[in-house]
Amino acid sequence: MMKKLRTFIKKLSLTQQLITIVVFTFTFFLLFFFGTLTLNIDSFVDKQMYALIHPAQQNVIYNYIRDMNDGDLYGANDPNIIHIIMTEDGRIISNNINAVSKDLQEQIEIQMEAVELTKPVDGKYKDKSLYTITNIPSKKATIATLISKNYQNQFKTMLLNSVINMMIIMIGVVFILLLAWVSYIIHPLNQIRDYIEKIKRNEDATLYVNRGDEIGELANVLVEMNEEIRHQEKVKEEMIQNISHDLKTPIATIKSYGESIKDGVYPYGTLEESVDVIIEHADRLEKKVFNLLMLNRMDYITKENVEMHELELRDITEQVIVSTRQIRPEIDIRVEGEESTFQGDDEPWRVVIENLLENALRYAKTEIVIEVNNDYLSVYNDGSNIKPERIEQLFKAYEKGEGGQFGLGLSIVNKVVTNYGYKVSVENYDEGVKFKIEK
């Protein structure tokens, strides 16, 4: 049953869900309220009736003690309030005793005769008629004051109608406010849906939701996401064109040199020199393909399945320096720090250091300083600063900086260190730039 109910609710639109919840809540509230009201209204009405009887009776007692005549005895005579006075000699004086049933008269007269009252006594007859009996010692008389059953019923009906009308008005106002609130929520959601649909169809789309709540934040994030996706697509298209061109050149060179050597012609002077050219372009090809595969691999590696063990990063750093120093032998490369324990796997960290060092060699003027400590690595070069607006884009895939090759190196660095639980950042100095990796 609950499963069917959940399935039914899931099929409803957000507007229908909210209206259903509102209707259900109000229905439950009304049933609870009127159930409670029905149980307590009789008690409330009784208290109100006694609140009318007591002062009316006290006024009559006051007038009776002063020996007022019957015309003035009951004051402003209310036909709904009936007074019965039993005198010392058993005579009955009343303003409207004929409106009281015989059975009720008999019960009241019995109580008035049988009980010596020291204070007023409230009573309730079997038909729920209310009365109060009080002694008048100075006159040796007793007075009973009743209120008509019709007046009680009219008061109860009026009270219920007033409460019901007030509740209906309140519920109506709240319901209208809720509908307005629902509309206020649904409208921007429909805007967001239309915006996403246009994006799916690759159409121009604009979205402006002037709200400071979560829906407004969602709209702003979607707009930013769309702009970022479009930017990434543009950068990726340019990157693919560049990669295609960069791959095409070594492939064409390898092919033409191979065909020439096959024909006995050595394009670069000697056989050995021509083969060296082929090997050089093959190395370039291998490196480009390796970077692409590494980026793709790191896209799918997560912290849960990544290999983690302690390693000495200084040893890996010195090995990388030996293999890359010949790129620019005139640059002074120094390594500082002793303890260099890191978490992770050797090969990804080697790729990280290679990319950071090659990046530093690309821009350095005279020196590169690598500092390695436990869970801390920095690579400083004394080249030109990075523009502030470029810093946030550096570690995104396909973002190629000035003099860069593919725009993949720093993206790979970011993915590796992030998957190993580290973070990478870059900082401009007065003379130079420092890349830092730390916990």
Beta strands, then each sheet from edge to edge (+ up, - down):
strand 1: 81-86
strand 2: 92-94
strand 3: 121-124
strand 4: 130-136
strand 5: 141-147
strand 6: 309-312
strand 7: 332-336
strand 8: 341-344
strand 9: 367-373
strand 10: 376-381
strand 11: 423-429
strand 12: 432-438
sheet 1: 2+ 1- 5+ 4- 3+
sheet 2: 6+ 8-
sheet 3: 7+ 9+ 10- 12+ 11-
end
